């Protein structure tokens, strides 16, 4: 986020393990991580849902706040789940073997 890198989520639940078992599709992790923009649109803070509330994410660097530029007016002072910005794919259903380079491109 701080460097402006693209992020994607890839569910691999449909890939069978060595026992030919698959797991059920879990929740979208981008629904539990987010960003909050300050009212001036000059900083964003990483946030996470802790099961009850949205709180500042403190697992990275010394600070979870980053300077940003050219923030759209409707984002200023608001928070968004990362799923608002980043897509999640299903490896099997979305044919990850063939399409992965398009997802990250």
N, C-alpha and C positions, 0 to 999 in steps of 0.2 A: 504494500500500500504506500509506504513512504517513498519508494522509488518509482511508483506508477506502474509496476509490473502487472501483467494480466494474471488472473487466477482462474482456475477451473476446478470443479469437483468431479470425480469419476467414481461411481459406485461399481465395485467389483463383486458385489454379492452374488451375481448370477454365474460366476465362474466356479465350476465344481472343484472341490478340494480333492486330495488324493483318495478319499473314500467315495467320491462321486456325489458328495453332499453339497448343497448350496444353502446359504443363509437368506432369510427374508430381507427385503430392502429396508434399510434403516432410514432415519430421518435425514433431511438435507442439512448438513452441518452449517451451511451458510445461513440457515434460519436462526442459528444460535450465536452468531458473530455479527458484529455490525460496526458502524461508524456514526459518530455524532459530530456535526459541524457547529462551530461557534456562530453566533449571530452575525458577526462581521464577515464570515466566509473566509477567514484567513487560517484557521486551524481545524483539523479533524482529530478526534479521539477515538481510538479503538475501544469497542465495548463488547461485552458478552452477556448472554442470558444465563444466570446462575440457577435457574429453576423457578425463581420467584420474581427477580428484578433484573433489569439491565444495569450492569456495573462496569466500571472502567476495567479494561483488560490490562493486567500488569505483568504478563508473562514474557514480554519482549522489551529489550533495551532497558534504559532507566526510566523511560517515559513512553506512554502510549499516545502522545499528542504529536502531530506533525503539521508543519506549515504547508498550506496549499494555495494555489492560485486559480483564478477564473472559476470560482464556484458559482453555479447557477443560483439565482435568487431563491428559487423554491427549496433549495437544499439548506440554505442558511438557517441556523437555529434548530434544525431538525435532525433526527436520527433515522438511519435506514439499516435494515438487515443486509448482509452481504449478498443474499439471494436476489436483492433488488438490482445488483450490478453484475453478478457473476452467475454463469450457467452451470448446471450440474448435468452430467451425462450418465447413462447406463452403459457400461462397457459392452455387454452382449446385445441388448436391444438397439443401441445406437451404433453398432458395428465399429467399436473402438479400434479394432485391428486395422480397418480401412480408413477410418475418419480421424484418428488421433491427431495427425499433423494439421488437419483443418481446425480442430478444436483449439490447438495452441497457437495457430498462425495469426 
